[in-house]
Amino acid sequence: VLLVGGPGSGKGVLSERLVKECGIVHISSGDLLREEVDRDTPLGREVKEIMVRGDLVSSAVIVTLMRRKMRQPQNAGKRVLLDGFPRSLQNAADLVEICGEPELALHLRCEDTTLLERILHRKEEALLDDQNGGGRDDDNIKTALKRLRNYHKYLHVTMDWLSGNRVPVVNIDCSGSPEQVWGQL
């Protein structure tokens, strides 16, 4: 199952609930990259610069991290929820090679202003919460705008690929609360 949505659309919140309620494996390209950065590996240091700029990391890097996550014994035989992938035709080809054809795509949609408000609110909350160390490095207005531009730039590629491969897409209005989004799903 693919989860498609802009930065701040609630993919992480919805994914947590799907993992809890349905026992699926959630693989977020953003989370995989942030984990690599947190471990301060050579790859993590390389992708940190890319992420801080709001640019996209190469398909090869994402695929490598996805494969590592999918090979973990606790993930064997489970349905997978992919969040933030594919964003290019190369991503899509890699996805099919790793996982096979997607069964379904969930498309979280709302206005860009709502997404920006959520990103900036997430940053404010993180700054108030000392244990989070100020939150994500990419939760700032400049990077958020670039992430939104990238999302819109590559969204049509993903949606066209899904349509061309006859993957059912469920459009969900994500402008409401997590409970409202769950209710739609």
Disulfide bonds with the S-S distance in Angstrom:
none
